[in-house]
Amino acid sequence: MSARQGVLLVNLGSPDQPDVPSVRRYLAEFLMDERVLDMPYAARWLLVHGLILPFRPRKTAEAYHKIWWPEGAPLVVISRRLQAALRSQVSLPIALAMRYQHPSIEQGLQELLAQKVTEIILVSLYPHFAQSTTGTVEVRVREVLAARAPGVKLKIVPPFYDDPDYIGAMVSAADRFLRGDYDHLLFSYHGLPERHLQKADPTGGHCLKSPDCCAVASPAHATCYRHQTLATVAAFARRAGLPEGKYSVAFQSRLGRQPWLKPYTDLELARLARAGVKKLLVLCPSFVADCLETLEEIGLRGRETFIQAGGADLVLLPCLNAHPDWVAALAKMIQRQAG
């Protein structure tokens, strides 16, 4: 008998409301994930509950309040729109879940299991591999299935950072901005601690061992976030016909004092302004849906940093969200896994 398939879309998640208690619950779940803060449990608990949660939720709640939509958290609202658009192109049950908070992975899987699904196609809505994104989603889905439905099979859509249809959708979504006047395009990716790359390196000796490690062929690239982000930029630049020197890459959202991937976006925004860039476009390919890190960190705070350093205008390019070309690209990825 053929399997009855269903699709589980998973994104990062958001607080239920832009208030301090909701943000505290969200941050507690997020930061206590051992694949996000990869330290021993006791040290992680002390850091999160002793140093972060007493202070950070108020500031983060204020940031969420600035970008909150009448319908709810932008990330969740946009993800639901993507789910609805996919249902018109994929003839399988499609459930939506968030890795942290609601709707939870447990809720998403239960929705599919209630429809007698025997095989699940997992789509982590992150283009690039990282243990703190795609890795933790897969682990959690497997944990829930093992407890509730051990007989259900799992198929996984792999990281799609260089998928031609994904790249084409990004170029299509950015086209109207690229056709206008601008001085520079900055690709701003979510950062990662450098140690995460080295821990994910199956060779044990490639990632970050030389300045050009991402350009030298290696099995490490299958799990190297930095290599995959640079591959996305190269593919986008070729497809869009970007001139050399008119674009660059940076990494945002670092936390703590240990080294993260460089250059850092906030420092690059100021540097570009001081270098004479007046109109700056910023694209955030780590995210397929606009969220706090795009709308507030770049669209508000990043713009202020750029202008205070001498820039004239920073334009945040929208994420793929529910762009028709992105919906079509994702539908094709799902259909390939469905067989």
N, C-alpha and C positions, 0 to 999 in steps of 0.2 A: 504494500500500500504506500503511495507517495506521501511525503511529509506535507503537513499543513504549515505553511510558513507565515511568519509575521515579522515586522520590522520594529526595532526599538531605536529611536533617536535619543541620544544623550548629549546634553550640553552641561556647562559648569554649574549653573544655578545662581540664585539671588536670594536676598532676604525676602520674607513674605511681605514686609512693609518697610518703609524707609524710616524706622524708628530704632532707638537704642536697643530694646530687648530683642527685636527681630534680627538686627545686625549682629548682636552678641551671639545668638544661637547659630547664625550662619557661620560666623568666623570661628566659633568653637568647633563646629563639625569640620569645616574646611581645614583649619590649621592643625587639628589633631590627627589628620590623615598622615600616616607615616610615610607616604610617598610624596607628600607636599613638604613637610618638615621632617627630613630623614635623620632623626636623632633618636637615641634611646627614649623609651616611653616616659620615664621619670623626668628627664631633662626637658622633653617636649611639653609635658604637663606643666612644669614650673614656668617655662617660658610663656606658654599660651595663657595659662590661668593667673600667673603671677605678674607678668609684665605687659602682656598685650591686651587681654580682655578688660582689665580695669580702666584702660585709657582709650584704646583705639575705637571702640564701637561708636562713641559720640561723634568723632570726626568723620568716620566712614558713613554714619547715618546722615550727616549733613551733606556729604557728597552725593549720596543716593537721592536725597530729597531734591537736589538741583536737577536731576535728570529723570526723575520718576514720571511715568505717564499716567493719565487717568485710568487706563486699563490695567496698570500694574508695572512690574519691573520690565524695562525694555527688552532685556535678554529673553525673558520667558514669553512675553507677548510676541516677539518676532519669531521665536522658535515655534510657537503655536501656529503662526501664519505659514511658516515653512511646512509644518506638518499638514495643514489643510491643503496647501498647494500641491504637495506630493501625492495626496490621496486622489487627485485628479489624473495622475500619471502612473501610479503604481497600484496594481490590483491586488494588494495584500493588506491585511490589517496593519496599521501604523500607530504605535503608541509613543508618547513623548515622556522623557524623564530627565531629571537633573541629578548630577552626581551629589550635590549638596542641597538639602532642603526639599522644596516641593515643586512639581510632583516628583516623588522619590523614585529611585530605580525599582524598589519593591512595588510601588504603585503601578509603574509602567509595565513591569513583567506580569503582575497580577491581571492587568487589563488584557494582555495577550493570552495568558493561560486560561482566562475565562472564556476565550473564543476557541479553545481546544487546539491551540497552536502546538506543534511538535518540533518545530525548528525555528529558531530565532536568528534574524540577521541584525547584528549589532552595528549601528552607525555612530561612532564617536564624532561629534561635530567639531573636531580639531583637525586641521590639515596635516599637522606635523607630529611625529612621535615624541612623547616625553612620558616618563614614568608618572609625573604629577598630573597628566591629563589623560591621554589614551590608556596608559598603563593602569591607573587607578580605576578607571571606568570598567575595563575588562575584568580586573580582579573582583570588583564589587558585583558585577553581573554574574560571574561564575559562582561567587559565594551564595548569592540569593537562589540561583538555579539549583545548586547542590542541596540547599536546605528545603526548597519547595517543590522542585520538579527535576530531579536528577536525570530523568530519562529524556529531557528535552535537549536537542542538539543546538549548538551555537556556531554560527558562521560570523566572521568579522570582516567588515569592509576595511581594508588596510589604509594607512595614511595616504592621502591623495594629493600631497604637496606638489607633485609634478604631473598630475593627471591633465591631459590636454584640454578636456572640457571644463575642468575647474579653472585652469589658467585662462581659457577663453572667456569664461563667465566674468572673471575679475577684470579682464581688459575691457569687456563690453560694459560693465558697470562703471568703470572709470573713464570711459571714452570721452564723455562730454566735458570732463574736467581737463583731460589731457589735450583736448583740442583748443582750449583757451590759453590765455597768456599766463605763464608762471615761470619762476626762476629755477625751482628745484623741487624734486619729489623725494620725500623721505619715507622709506619703508620702516615702520616702527613695529617691532615684534615684542611680544611679552618675553621678558627675560627669564633666565634660569641660572641657578648657581652653577659655576663651572664644574663643581664636583658631581653634579647630576650627569653631565656628559661623560665624565670619566668613569662613573659607576656603571653607566649603560654601555660602555665600550666593550664588546665581547673579545676584542684582541688584547685588552689590557694595556695597550701601549701606542694607540694612534691619536685619539682625540686630544686636542690642545697640546700636542707634543712638538708641533712645528707651526710656524705662521701660516703655512699653506695646507694644513692637514685636511681641510674640507675639499681641496681641489685634487688631492691625491687619492686614487681609487683604493677603497678599503671595505671589508665587510662591516666595519664600524658604522658606515653611513646608513645602514638599515635602521639603526637606532640612534642616530646622531641628530639631535634637534637643530644644531647650528648648520650642519651641512644641508639639511632639508630646507631650512629657511632661505639659505643662499641659493639653493636650486630653484626655489619658487621665484625669487627675484630675477635670476638669470632668464628663466622661462618667460616671465612677464615682460621683461625688457625686450627680449627678442620678438615676442608676439606684438607688443605695442610699438616697436620701433623707437625705443627711448635712446636718445643720444648718450654716448659715454660722457660722464662727468656731470650729467644733469640729474642723477639720482644717487642715493646712498642708503645705508642700512644702519639701524640702531635698535637698542633693546630697552624696554620700559619696565616699570613696576618692580624694581628690585626691593629686597627686604633684608635688613641686617647688614653686618659689616664684612662678611666674607665676599670674595670676588664673584661677581656675576658676569654674564656675557657682556662684552663691550663692543662698540661704544654705547654709553648710556644716553637714552633719548633726551632727558632733560638737559644734559650738558651739550648734546648735539644741537638742540633747538637754539640755545644761546650762541653756540659757535657759528652756526650757519647765518644767524642774524648779523653777528659781528663781521662775518666774511662778506657781507653785502647782499645776501639773499633778502629780497623784499617780499615777494609773494611765494609762500611755501605751501605745497600740497603734502598732506600726510595720509598714507594708506597703512592700515593695520591688518596684515594678512593672517595673523594668528587667530583672529576672530572671524567667524562667518556671520555673526550677529552683533549688532551694536550693543554696547554694554557700558558699565561704569568705566572700564579702562579706555574705551574709545571716546564716549560722549563727555565724560568729566575730566579724566586724566589728560587727554590730548585736546579735546574740543574746547575745554574751559581753561584748565591750569596750564596746559601746554601752549595754548594760544597766548595767554598772558605772559609766560616766560619768553616766548619768541618776540613779542611786541616790545616788552620792556628792554630787551637786548638790542633793539634797533630795527626789527622787522616791521613790515607794514601790515601784512595779512597772512594768517594761517588758515587754510581750508582743509577741514577734515573730510576725507572722502568716505562716503557711507560704506559699511561692510556689505557683503553679498545679500544679507537679509533674506528676502523672498524674491530676489530678482529672477525673472523667468528663465534666463540661461543657467543660473545656478540650480534652480529646481530641476531643470532638464538634465543637467550634469549629474546631480545626485541620484536622480531616478535611474540613470544608466548604470551608475555604480551598484545600486541595489539590485537591478535586474541581472547584472553580471554574476553577483553572488547567488541570486535565486536560481540561476541556471536555466 
